[in-house]
Amino acid sequence: MPGRALVIAAPYLWLALFFLVPFFVVLKISLSTAVVAIPPYEPLIGTADDGSWQLNLHPENYSYLFSDLQYVLAYLGSVRNAAVTALVCLLIGYPMAYCIARASPQWRPALLMLVVMPFWTSFLIRVYAWIGILKQNGLLNNFLIWLGIIHEPLAIMNTQTSVYIGMIYAYLPFMILPLYSTLEKMDISLLEAASDLGARPIRAFLTITLPLSLPGIIAGSLLVFIPAVGEFIIPTLLGGPDTLMIGTVLWNEFFQNRDWPVASTVAVALIVLLVVPMMLLQRAQAEGPEKS
């Protein structure tokens, strides 16, 4: 029994140490105010003139966050970019995962290796490679000019399009792997039975394959959407001046403005933005079987 309790407690201790403790540290900083000191924020607990202890809370950081249009636009832009990235990854990744799941068992390991092979290279190097591909005298424009499709270079670099290309490329494996795991476990005899009953392939896909693969779709979408919301490197290197995402704002507040309380407020609001929908989704999934 003690061994079992230790095994169960291990992941909770891990989450408490590496999630809750850092979260409460950031939450504490978000309730303080910026000062010229090291560290650059006022302690929450200080002493008054009479020597008594006092609590210095500044919750107005959160009201300031939503009163400034820049932060609101950054949040909306991040959610939009992450949603578009997740949707396009789903449209591209679903056929790829389906083909891998239906491939011969001897070919599946090689195909999966091709999916995860980009992770063998540094993320930063892969983003820099897209600069060489998308810039005006890059590989893509030179190739299109050589084919005669275009006569002058396209302005792809430093646009919203280049940001989408980089994010879709970076997060596509996170969509393919959960989808493959779900589709690979599906019972093929269900499709054979549907075919014997006269169902067309499209109808069999919509009524059997798609509903059974819904857990993989949800898992893949969350795995793409969550890190894409806070993405910083890709918008900074591939995006233009009009690309405003919350990761860039967070970086600027921490390292340029040295306003740690506002930066921490931005981080806490981002965590709430991501955690609350996940909790609601998990609750809805838990209540689904009970209601049925």
MOMOLIN-V717033 format. One record per helix or strand of 2 or more residues. SS is the DSSP state (alpha for helix, beta for strand). FROM is the first residue (numbers start at 1). TO is the last residue. If there is no record, write none. Layout:
BEGIN
SS;FROM;TO / SS;FROM;TO
END
This chain:
BEGIN
alpha;2;30 / beta;45;47 / beta;53;55 / alpha;60;67 / alpha;69;102 / alpha;105;120 / alpha;123;134 / alpha;139;147 / alpha;160;184 / alpha;188;196 / alpha;201;212 / alpha;214;229 / alpha;233;238 / alpha;246;256 / alpha;260;291
END
